[in-house]
């Protein structure tokens, strides 16, 4: 983990150097370049902030701080990568993309700045990949005797050494795309049937005992009263208890489902625009070809 974080720190130093070089180039110009200088100054300050976090995390071995660092840096750098890719793809005639190059008189200056932007984008993408694939922790072992009954433990099939569910040592990308489930699916595909020993031990928050206790507490504390009062164990009361216990996951899932529904039509929308662009007679119409 220290080597990975040192690698992230080195990449951030390169980003910092590129931003400082472009900022110094603009600062030496006599023209008014307030907007590009302000933009680069903010990027420089943010990169310096990330570099301080990265260097600090190299010497910090605390598990929770390690995971918070990965989430914090990966989310910020992924946002930078996404926004930079949009700015590089959009035509330079737009204000959002021309603000960096509008004050550059020579074409050579503009090409050098654009090359620096592509270089910074490549560094951002590298940092995103490194932080996004860094494990949360090493693979773990949990004593089966604390979970399973004596009858299960007496079976001749041994438990694997690394028997804890992969969610506890997954990376950010693995967690987001449920990649830690793949080994279980492959085991079931190869063996045809699964034994208790083939299944990893889930973390405490996902075990049946904790879920049962939470539901028991909800039955005692959450009851319909007044005109909404119904028979004990009714479907309405059960539904409201489940909503109360799982309010946060339901909200997150609803938001993600809405975003996914909108993005489902994005490929068709852009394909339609691309076909329309190809049908235009560019010799007669004044259309910026970079929109393609």
Secondary structure, 3 states (H helix, E strand, C coil): CHHHHHHHHHHHHHHHHHHHHHHHHHHCCCCCCHHHHHHHHHHHHHHHHHHHHHHHHHCCCCHHHHHHHHHHHHHHHHHHHHHHHHHHHCCCCCHHHHCCCCCCCCHHHHHHHHHHHHHHHHHHHHHHHHHHCCCCCCCCCCCHHHCCCHHHHCCCCCCCCCCECHHHCCCHHHHHCCHHHHHHHHHHHHHCCCCHHHCCECCHHHCHHHHHHHHHHHHHHCCCCHHHCCCCCCHHHHHHHHHHHCHHHHHHHHHHHHHHHHHCCHHHHHHHHHHHHHHCCCCCCCCCHHHC
